[in-house]
Each structure stands twice: as C-alpha cells, then as structure tokens.
Amino acid sequence: FLEAIRKDTPLNSPIHVANYSNHLCHLGNMAQDAGKTLEIDPKTGKVTNHDKAMMAWGREYEEGWAPKLS
C-alpha cells in the first residue's frame, strides 16, 4: 500500500478487500474484549447486540478535531 502511494506501483489486491480483512480483525478484537459472540448488521458492519463492544467503534474528539467524511 505504501509503495503504491510513494512510487505509484499497482496494488496487489483491490483496496476494498483489505478493508474487509481489517474490519474482520477489529470485530474479532471487539468480540474477544466483550467475551461473547457478536451479531453484526450485514449492511453497516456494526455490532447490534452488545453496547460495550460498540464503545470500541469510535472515540470522542476534542472540539474541532473530529475527522469529517465528504
């Protein structure tokens, strides 16, 4: 990925595939921290059955520092 940014070399796989892999790792960590199997909404990818696990979904930012998606 970094080589693609720095040297404009092609990626080995589409970036959305890496996103799925990364998301699964995060969900696995959230499930281990929660100590139970989590139910995931297939449309959003968010946990639907455990509020404590969802606390790991995001974070609080200082005013003016929250990332903005456009």
C-alpha positions in Angstrom: 0.0 0.0 0.0 2.8 2.4 0.9 4.7 1.6 -2.3 1.5 2.4 -4.2 1.4 5.8 -2.6 5.1 6.6 -2.7 6.0 5.1 -6.1 2.7 4.8 -7.9 3.1 1.0 -8.1 0.0 -1.1 -8.6 -1.7 -2.6 -5.6 -1.5 -6.4 -5.1 -5.3 -6.5 -4.4 -8.1 -4.1 -4.5 -8.2 -1.8 -1.5 -11.8 -2.8 -0.6 -10.5 -6.4 0.0 -8.0 -5.0 2.5 -10.9 -3.1 4.2 -12.9 -6.3 4.7 -9.8 -8.0 6.2 -9.1 -5.1 8.5 -12.7 -4.9 9.6 -12.9 -8.6 10.5 -9.7 -8.2 12.7 -11.3 -5.2 14.5 -14.6 -7.2 15.0 -12.6 -10.1 16.3 -10.8 -7.9 18.9 -14.2 -6.4 19.9 -15.7 -9.8 20.4 -12.7 -11.0 22.5 -12.9 -7.9 24.7 -16.7 -8.4 25.1 -16.2 -12.1 25.9 -19.0 -13.2 23.7 -20.1 -13.8 20.1 -21.3 -10.6 18.5 -24.1 -10.2 16.0 -23.2 -7.9 13.1 -25.6 -5.9 10.8 -24.6 -7.0 7.3 -25.5 -3.6 5.8 -23.5 -1.4 8.2 -20.9 -3.9 9.6 -21.7 -2.6 13.1 -22.4 -4.7 16.2 -26.1 -5.0 17.1 -26.2 -6.9 20.3 -23.5 -5.5 22.6 -23.2 -1.9 23.7 -19.9 -2.4 25.4 -18.3 -3.7 22.2 -19.7 -0.7 20.3 -17.7 1.6 22.6 -14.7 0.4 20.7 -16.3 1.5 17.4 -15.3 5.1 17.7 -13.8 7.7 20.0 -14.5 11.2 21.4 -12.5 14.0 19.8 -11.7 17.5 21.1 -13.9 20.1 19.6 -12.8 20.8 16.0 -10.6 17.7 15.7 -13.2 15.1 14.6 -12.5 13.7 11.1 -15.0 14.7 8.5 -16.0 12.4 5.7 -17.0 14.0 2.5 
